[in-house]
């Protein structure tokens, strides 16, 4: 399922594809905005979006084999909720 498919499914409930697209876009933008503010988004039954700090580390350039330093950065993470895990593992 891609974003367009999700919008079509929401449109089946809302009865307007334009309203469904606005709703889906709003949800995605609010999740991204919260993560940008280093906040977590907890959706009971679905899962939790959060930001984790990835430590600086050494890496290798695959073309040259040269050792490079990879800087510390923040990365988004998703942890599925119990309901989602149960449905996927049926």
C-alpha positions in Angstrom: 0.0 0.0 0.0 1.3 3.4 -0.9 0.1 6.9 0.1 -2.4 7.0 -2.8 -3.9 3.7 -1.8 -4.2 5.0 1.8 -6.0 8.1 0.6 -8.4 6.0 -1.4 -9.2 3.8 1.6 -9.8 6.9 3.8 -11.9 8.4 0.9 -14.2 5.3 1.2 -15.0 6.4 4.7 -15.1 10.2 4.2 -16.7 10.0 0.8 -14.4 12.7 -0.7 -11.0 12.0 -2.1 -9.9 15.6 -1.6 -10.9 15.6 2.1 -9.2 12.2 2.5 -6.0 13.5 1.0 -6.1 16.6 3.3 -6.6 14.3 6.3 -3.8 12.0 5.4 -1.4 14.9 4.6 -2.3 16.5 7.9 -1.6 13.4 9.9 1.8 12.9 8.2 2.8 16.5 8.6 1.9 16.6 12.3 3.9 13.4 12.9 6.9 14.9 11.1 6.5 18.2 12.9 6.5 16.4 16.3 9.6 14.4 15.5 11.3 17.6 14.3 10.6 19.0 17.8 12.2 15.8 19.3 8.7 14.7 20.6 7.4 11.2 20.4 4.0 10.3 18.8 2.2 7.5 20.5 -0.8 5.9 18.7 -2.3 3.3 20.9 -2.7 0.0 19.1 -0.6 1.2 16.1 2.8 2.1 17.5 5.2 4.9 18.5 7.2 7.2 16.4 10.3 8.7 18.2 13.7 10.2 17.5 16.9 8.5 18.6 20.4 9.8 18.6 22.9 7.7 16.5 26.4 8.0 17.9 29.4 9.0 15.8 31.3 6.1 14.4 33.9 5.0 12.0 32.9 3.7 8.6 34.5 2.7 5.3 34.1 4.1 1.8 33.0 0.9 -0.1 34.8 2.1 -3.3 38.2 3.0 -1.9 38.2 1.1 1.5 39.2 4.4 3.1 38.2 4.8 6.8 35.8 7.8 7.3 34.3 9.4 10.3 30.4 9.3 10.3 29.0 12.1 12.4 26.4 11.8 15.2 22.9 12.4 14.0 19.2 12.1 15.0 17.2 9.4 13.3 13.4 8.6 13.3 12.4 5.3 14.7 9.1 3.4 14.8 8.1 0.8 17.3 4.9 -1.2 16.5 2.2 -1.5 19.1 0.9 -4.8 20.6 -2.2 -4.8 18.4 -0.2 -4.4 15.2 2.3 -7.1 16.3 -0.5 -9.5 17.1 -2.2 -9.0 13.7 1.0 -9.4 11.8 1.9 -12.6 13.7 -1.4 -14.4 13.1 
